Amino acid sequence: MKIAFIGTGVMGTGIINNFLKNGEDVTVYNRTKAHAQGVLDHGAKWADSAAKATLGNDFVFTMVGFPKDVEENYFGEEGIFSTVKPGQTLIDMTTSTPTLAEKIAAEGKRKGVGVLDAPVSGGDVGARDGKLTTMVGGDKNAFEKALPLLKSVSKKVNYFGGAGKGQHAKMANQIMIASTMLGLAEWMTYAKAAGLDLQETLNTLSAGGADNWSMDTYAPRILKEDFKPGFYAKHILKDLRIALDEANKMGLDLPETKLAEKMYAELTDEKKLGNLGTQAIVKLWDQWS
């Protein structure tokens, strides 16, 4: 299968390397070529723009930082839609807005191509191990066509309906993740202030009803003072703002999500720590600064 993949960040790199391991022919583009070296060293080919990456490939994946980056890569002068041909399938794995997913799908329909919004959960470990959870919206025929590829990098793939539905499912995921991250930060801060052995406390909580993915994944990193991004703090802030905007459109009040947004905004905008991982939320407490 001939694949183009635009975006070689933490998550994209893991996905691309799994495609390469599976014998796929992968061409990549990233705004900074040096950041693509990790996949080029494993056999990916380089293209100088999103437009050039799109040429001649069956599937075009995007996984970039923010909705504005998605829009530029699809609609820009050197974007995907400038060279796309009927029959290709476009798959945006960025966590972006449902509105933008609908806009891309509408343009794809005009161009005669299938379009999917397919954001993922699982962080850097899930991407590396090919065990992502993938939430898909868009054209059903395109989904059936892309399903073998999506399964090859995922432990679970779910189709939720038309354009934007995958993004809505990802918002539900991020709302839950944000709450567990706040709980993680607070129990670790409380236990540290109380003088408990943090590793022993983690072992105990992990064996009971408090266990959750965020704790299993990020508490060990915090104990090692490892704040490298498996998922950027600035990206969870972006996601929470999307979720709150969508909730507002539906007339919903999500107080805990608002609190998480406020705290990640403090971490990212005030403390300027948005390029650290989401586990850096503990740095809002003096015990971890």
C-alpha positions as CSV (number, residue, x, y, z in Angstrom):
1,M,0.0,0.0,0.0
2,K,1.3,3.5,-0.9
3,I,0.9,5.9,2.0
4,A,1.6,9.6,2.6
5,F,1.9,10.7,6.2
6,I,2.1,14.4,7.0
7,G,3.3,15.1,10.6
8,T,6.2,13.3,12.2
9,G,5.7,14.3,15.8
10,V,5.7,12.0,18.8
11,M,2.6,10.2,17.8
12,G,3.1,10.3,14.0
13,T,6.5,8.8,14.3
14,G,5.2,5.7,16.2
15,I,2.4,5.2,13.6
16,I,4.7,5.6,10.6
17,N,7.3,3.2,12.0
18,N,4.6,0.6,12.4
19,F,3.4,1.1,8.9
20,L,7.1,0.6,7.8
21,K,7.4,-2.5,9.9
22,N,4.3,-3.9,8.2
23,G,6.0,-3.4,4.8
24,E,4.0,-0.3,3.6
25,D,5.5,2.2,1.2
26,V,5.5,5.5,3.2
27,T,6.3,9.0,2.0
28,V,6.4,11.7,4.7
29,Y,6.3,15.5,5.0
30,N,6.9,17.6,8.1
31,R,7.4,21.3,8.5
32,T,10.9,20.6,9.9
33,K,12.7,17.8,8.0
34,A,15.1,17.1,10.9
35,H,12.1,16.0,13.0
36,A,11.4,13.3,10.4
37,Q,14.8,11.7,10.7
38,G,13.6,9.0,13.0
39,V,11.3,7.6,10.3
40,L,13.5,8.4,7.3
41,D,16.2,6.2,9.0
42,H,13.6,3.4,9.0
43,G,12.9,3.6,5.3
44,A,10.3,6.4,4.8
45,K,10.7,8.6,1.8
46,W,10.7,12.4,2.0
47,A,8.5,14.9,0.1
48,D,9.0,18.7,0.2
49,S,5.4,19.6,0.8
50,A,2.0,18.2,1.6
51,A,1.1,18.6,-2.0
52,K,4.0,16.6,-3.2
53,A,3.5,13.9,-0.5
54,T,-0.1,13.5,-1.8
55,L,0.9,12.7,-5.4
56,G,0.5,9.0,-6.3
57,N,-0.3,7.7,-2.9
58,D,-3.5,5.6,-2.1
59,F,-3.9,7.0,1.4
60,V,-2.9,10.4,2.8
61,F,-2.7,10.7,6.6
62,T,-2.3,13.9,8.5
63,M,-1.4,14.2,12.2
64,V,-0.3,17.7,13.1
65,G,-0.5,20.0,16.1
66,F,-3.5,22.3,15.9
67,P,-6.6,22.9,13.7
68,K,-4.9,25.8,12.0
69,D,-2.1,23.4,10.9
70,V,-4.7,20.9,9.6
71,E,-6.4,23.6,7.6
72,E,-3.1,24.8,6.1
73,N,-2.1,21.2,5.2
74,Y,-5.4,20.6,3.4
75,F,-6.3,24.0,1.9
76,G,-3.0,25.8,1.7
77,E,-1.3,26.7,-1.6
78,E,1.0,23.6,-1.2
79,G,-1.7,21.6,0.5
80,I,-3.3,18.2,-0.1
81,F,-6.3,19.5,-2.1
82,S,-4.0,21.2,-4.6
83,T,-2.8,17.8,-6.0
84,V,-5.3,15.2,-4.7
85,K,-6.9,12.9,-7.4
86,P,-10.2,11.0,-7.4
87,G,-10.0,7.6,-5.7
88,Q,-7.5,8.6,-3.0
89,T,-8.5,8.4,0.7
90,L,-7.6,11.2,3.2
91,I,-7.4,10.5,6.9
92,D,-6.9,13.2,9.5
93,M,-5.7,11.7,12.8
94,T,-5.1,15.1,14.4
95,T,-7.4,15.9,17.3
96,S,-9.2,18.8,15.7
97,T,-12.6,20.4,15.5
98,P,-15.7,18.6,14.2
99,T,-16.5,21.7,12.1
100,L,-13.1,21.5,10.3
101,A,-13.6,17.8,9.8
102,E,-16.9,18.6,8.1
103,K,-15.3,21.2,5.9
104,I,-12.6,18.8,4.8
105,A,-15.1,16.1,4.0
106,A,-17.2,18.5,1.9
107,E,-14.2,19.5,-0.1
108,G,-13.2,15.9,-0.5
109,K,-16.6,15.1,-1.9
110,R,-16.2,17.8,-4.5
111,K,-12.8,16.4,-5.4
112,G,-14.0,12.8,-5.6
113,V,-12.0,11.5,-2.6
114,G,-13.0,9.7,0.6
115,V,-12.3,11.6,3.8
116,L,-12.1,10.4,7.4
117,D,-11.6,12.1,10.7
118,A,-9.8,9.5,12.8
119,P,-8.3,10.9,16.0
120,V,-6.6,8.4,18.4
121,S,-6.0,7.8,22.0
122,G,-3.1,5.9,23.6
123,G,-0.2,8.4,23.7
124,D,3.3,7.8,22.7
125,V,3.3,4.2,24.0
126,G,0.2,3.3,22.1
127,A,1.6,4.8,18.9
128,R,4.9,3.0,19.4
129,D,3.3,-0.4,20.1
130,G,0.5,-0.2,17.5
131,K,-2.1,-0.3,20.2
132,L,-4.0,2.9,19.7
133,T,-7.7,3.4,20.1
134,T,-9.0,5.0,16.9
135,M,-12.3,6.9,16.7
136,V,-13.6,7.4,13.2
137,G,-16.1,9.7,11.4
138,G,-16.7,10.2,7.7
139,D,-17.6,8.4,4.6
140,K,-18.5,4.7,5.4
141,N,-17.0,3.4,2.1
142,A,-13.7,5.2,2.9
143,F,-13.8,3.7,6.4
144,E,-14.1,0.2,5.0
145,K,-11.3,0.8,2.6
146,A,-9.0,2.2,5.3
147,L,-10.0,-0.3,8.1
148,P,-7.1,-2.8,7.5
149,L,-4.5,0.1,7.8
150,L,-6.2,1.5,10.8
151,K,-6.3,-1.9,12.5
152,S,-2.7,-2.4,11.8
153,V,-1.8,0.4,14.2
154,S,-4.7,0.1,16.6
155,K,-6.0,-2.3,19.3
156,K,-9.5,-0.9,18.7
157,V,-11.1,1.0,15.9
158,N,-14.7,2.3,16.1
159,Y,-16.8,4.0,13.5
160,F,-19.2,6.6,14.9
161,G,-20.9,8.0,11.8
162,G,-20.6,11.0,9.4
163,A,-17.9,13.7,9.2
164,G,-16.9,15.1,12.6
165,K,-18.2,12.2,14.7
166,G,-14.7,10.8,15.3
167,Q,-13.7,14.2,16.6
168,H,-16.7,14.3,18.9
169,A,-15.8,10.9,20.3
170,K,-12.2,12.1,20.9
171,M,-13.6,15.1,22.8
172,A,-15.4,12.6,25.1
173,N,-12.1,10.8,25.6
174,Q,-10.2,14.0,26.4
175,I,-12.8,15.1,28.9
176,M,-12.3,11.9,30.8
177,I,-8.5,12.0,30.5
178,A,-8.4,15.5,31.8
179,S,-10.3,14.5,34.9
180,T,-8.0,11.5,35.6
181,M,-4.9,13.7,35.2
182,L,-6.2,16.1,37.8
183,G,-6.9,13.2,40.2
184,L,-3.4,11.8,39.5
185,A,-1.7,15.1,40.3
186,E,-3.8,15.6,43.5
187,W,-3.3,12.2,45.0
188,M,0.5,12.3,44.3
189,T,0.7,15.8,45.8
190,Y,-1.3,14.8,48.9
191,A,0.7,11.6,49.4
192,K,3.9,13.4,49.1
193,A,2.9,16.1,51.6
194,A,1.7,13.4,54.0
195,G,5.1,11.7,53.9
196,L,4.0,8.5,52.3
197,D,6.3,6.4,50.2
198,L,5.1,7.3,46.7
199,Q,6.1,4.1,45.0
200,E,4.4,2.0,47.6
201,T,1.3,4.2,47.4
202,L,1.2,3.8,43.6
203,N,1.5,0.1,44.0
204,T,-1.4,0.0,46.4
205,L,-3.7,2.3,44.4
206,S,-2.9,0.5,41.1
207,A,-4.2,-2.7,42.7
208,G,-7.6,-1.2,43.7
209,G,-10.5,0.8,42.5
210,A,-8.4,3.9,41.8
211,D,-6.5,2.3,39.0
212,N,-6.7,4.0,35.6
213,W,-4.7,4.5,32.4
214,S,-3.3,7.9,33.3
215,M,-2.0,6.7,36.6
216,D,-0.4,3.5,35.1
217,T,1.2,5.5,32.3
218,Y,2.2,8.8,34.0
219,A,2.7,8.3,37.7
220,P,5.9,6.2,37.1
221,R,7.2,9.0,34.9
222,I,6.5,11.6,37.5
223,L,8.4,9.5,40.1
224,K,11.4,9.6,37.8
225,E,10.9,13.3,37.2
226,D,10.4,12.4,33.5
227,F,8.3,15.2,32.0
228,K,9.1,14.5,28.4
229,P,5.9,14.6,26.3
230,G,4.1,11.4,25.5
231,F,1.3,13.9,24.9
232,Y,2.0,17.7,25.1
233,A,0.4,19.8,27.8
234,K,-0.3,22.4,25.1
235,H,-2.2,19.9,23.1
236,I,-4.5,18.8,25.9
237,L,-5.2,22.5,26.5
238,K,-6.1,22.8,22.8
239,D,-8.4,19.8,23.1
240,L,-10.1,21.0,26.2
241,R,-10.9,24.3,24.6
242,I,-12.4,22.5,21.6
243,A,-14.4,20.3,23.9
244,L,-15.7,23.3,25.8
245,D,-16.6,25.2,22.6
246,E,-18.5,22.2,21.3
247,A,-20.2,21.8,24.7
248,N,-21.3,25.4,24.6
249,K,-22.8,24.9,21.2
250,M,-24.9,22.0,22.6
251,G,-25.9,24.1,25.7
252,L,-23.9,21.9,28.1
253,D,-22.1,23.0,31.2
254,L,-19.0,20.9,32.0
255,P,-17.5,22.3,35.3
256,E,-14.7,19.8,35.7
257,T,-13.6,20.3,32.1
258,K,-13.6,24.0,32.7
259,L,-11.4,23.5,35.8
260,A,-9.0,21.3,33.8
261,E,-8.8,23.9,31.1
262,K,-8.0,26.6,33.6
263,M,-5.2,24.5,35.2
264,Y,-3.6,23.5,31.9
265,A,-3.9,27.1,30.8
266,E,-1.9,28.1,33.9
267,L,0.7,25.5,33.1
268,T,0.9,26.4,29.4
269,D,0.2,30.1,29.2
270,E,1.5,31.4,32.5
271,K,4.3,28.9,33.5
272,K,5.3,28.4,29.8
273,L,5.5,24.6,30.3
274,G,3.3,23.6,27.4
275,N,6.0,21.7,25.6
276,L,6.2,19.3,28.5
277,G,4.0,16.2,28.8
278,T,0.6,16.3,30.4
279,Q,2.0,14.8,33.6
280,A,3.7,18.2,34.2
281,I,0.4,19.3,35.7
282,V,1.9,18.4,39.0
283,K,4.3,21.3,38.7
284,L,1.4,23.6,39.6
285,W,2.0,22.5,43.2
286,D,5.1,23.7,45.2
287,Q,5.9,20.1,46.2
288,W,6.9,19.4,42.5
289,S,8.4,22.7,41.4
